[in-house]
Amino acid sequence: MAVAPIESMPTLLGYRAGLRQPSATLLLQLEVPAQTDYQQMDALLEVLYGVASVAEPPWGGGSAFGSAHAHAWRISLIARELLQAAYIPVFELAKILEIRRGGQGERQYRISFASPSIDGFSLKGLGMAYDAAAEIAAWAASPNATTERPAELDHRLQERVITALRGEVPGGMSTVPLLAAAHRDDIPVRHLGGGVYQLGWGARSRWMDRSAVDVDSAVGAWLVQKKHWTAQVIRAAGLPAPEHLLATDMASAERAAKQLGWPLVVKPADRDRSEGVTVGIRDERRLRGAFEHACAHSRIVLIEREVAGPCYRLLVANGRFLYALSRRPKAIIGDGRRSIAELLEERAVASKAKPPWQRGRVIGIDELTCGVLAAQGLTPDSIPEHGAAVALRDIESSEWGGEIGDATEMVHPENIDIALRAAALFGLSNAGIDIISPDIAVPWNDNGAIINEVNYAPYFGGNQIAKAKLPDFFQEFMAGNGRIPVIVYLGGEAAWKRGKERQAEMIGSGVRCYLSSHRQTLDAERNPLHLSAQGLHRRAIALSLNRDVEALVLVVQDDDLRRTGMPFDRIDEVHRCPGELRYGGGASRISPSVRKLDMENWLRGYLPSSTGKRPG
């Protein structure tokens, strides 16, 4: 099995083959098994790799290639799963363009794909995902495949594929679910670089990095990176903040403990996800261990007075309260029959059955677990009552996970108010405000609750509570699905003339419309706009990044877009004008009028009414 590019990847990908995401073209060479039970193969892929079964599209290339198409289709399903696991936001399924015989054997095939991808993600990385997908498919189609996933293949996938692909494009756990929701809402997305994505075009575009957005304050984002800076600003603004002192060594930690009093929390001042945090400290012995643990994560350590109650995450999005989560430590639920150790073993077996990239960190019977159990008067051999929750860690954390609940309807308006005020204080349109409270339904000023943290680019979209709110988020975040009118005129000089007339009409109606051909661009004042970008594809993408552009008229005078792909997944109008097109690639026996008609039909494939019928 080997994957290779059919053509070199352009810097800016185009839309092709009816896909709603930019794509690259790949060639897959593989041997297809002679006899495959695809129903059994699909069941294995879903159980072992989380690859949901999707109805195979019909193949019009003849029955001789039916098995090759069936096998290649499943490879594309697996590749999409692997890419998403690596935080590469690929949601469309690849389109199989062509299947040919290849190699010496009867079962050897050469299969070309138009595969969704993103700018800045290498063809090598894309090929790596398809190579790995082909290996999984070959195993799942073999007669020896069982419901026990091969450990060696698992290890290679995680270490050599998923980890390597995650290193290519920065991203986070929020990236895929947020952009998946945008894709479902028909919002166009393009990767700008560094894990930053543009949603929409021109004047209706927005930028996102995980859940951080373009209007978030850089200064505010910097301040909330340090917990003591955050608390200082919160306190100065008259909001409830934690009481803590900085400690640089054990002696200063002990002095801080005497001044604040037990119980205490010890935490690094500049770490997220509850890394290095210890709670419930009530003596100097635990203080020493907690201080050493925090020092392993940071040179800046905070000794903090503990506040009673769980932590609640209030998500502020677009400057409004969206939802609230209760965040409690990871726990296990008793069944009245089995011991804690037996229940944990069952959980470990269930976790091992998942693909490596879907597993959380498994909690076993270790020193930390035993300490938390002992604080509850339990041991690993204890048998909890049916339905009883037994905490396995002191706090909820990204390292160990936790028990997340929907607290949206419980939050008192006064607590929502301080969350909104804290987000606005730091200039964050989107923020996760962590409030520690004995009861989130009680006003903060009545029960001693505090704002524990203000989180920039909070984890958003990864649980069912958040996913249910994503349509509301995008409705306020984007205007008109982020789309602007895109109108195309096809032909020679007459197309440019007609394009200029249409631009003037739109400007006259108050729309800041830009006009571009392959060689020249006019701004909304109808003045020449000089761009370093060459060709219509690159010029159109450059204009899609310009937030002054409220509408765009494109004049197509050659066939370059057939090579680059379209700069947009959709256009609103296509108008044919007199004049011949310029063609690359030498002489052709096809008449100019037929070639122009072919180009017109290809462009019409990008009209909204042609969705699903676009020519490749």
Secondary structure, DSSP 8 states (H G I E B T S, - for coil): -EEEESS---SS-BB-TT-SS-EEEEEEEEE--SS--HHHHHHHHHHHH-----------S-GGGHHHHHHHHHHHHHHHHHHHHTT----S--EEEEEEE-SSSTTEEEEEEEEE--TT--HHHHHHHHHHHHHHHHHHHSTT--SS--HHHHHHIIIIIIHHHHTTS---TTHHHHHHHHHHTT--EEEEETTEEEES-GGG-EEEETTEETTS-HHHHHHTTSHHHHHHHHHHTT-----EEEESSHHHHHHHHHHH-SSEEEEETT--TTTT-EEEE-SHHHHHHHHHHHHTT-S-EEEEE--SS-EEEEEEETTEEEEEEEEEE-EEE--SSS-HHHHHHHHHHHHHTS-GGG------S-HHHHHHHHHTT--TT----TT-EEESSSS-BTTTBEEEEE-GGG--HHHHHHHHHHHHHTT-SSEEEEEE-S-TTS-HHHHT-EEEEEEES---SSSHHHHHHHHHHHHHH-SGGG---EEEEESSHHHHHHHHHHHHHHHHTT--EEEE-SS-EE-TTS-B---S--SHHHHHHHHHT-TT-SEEEEEE-BSHHHHH-BSSS--SEEEE-SS--B--SS--SS-HHHHHHHHHHHHHTTSGGGTT----
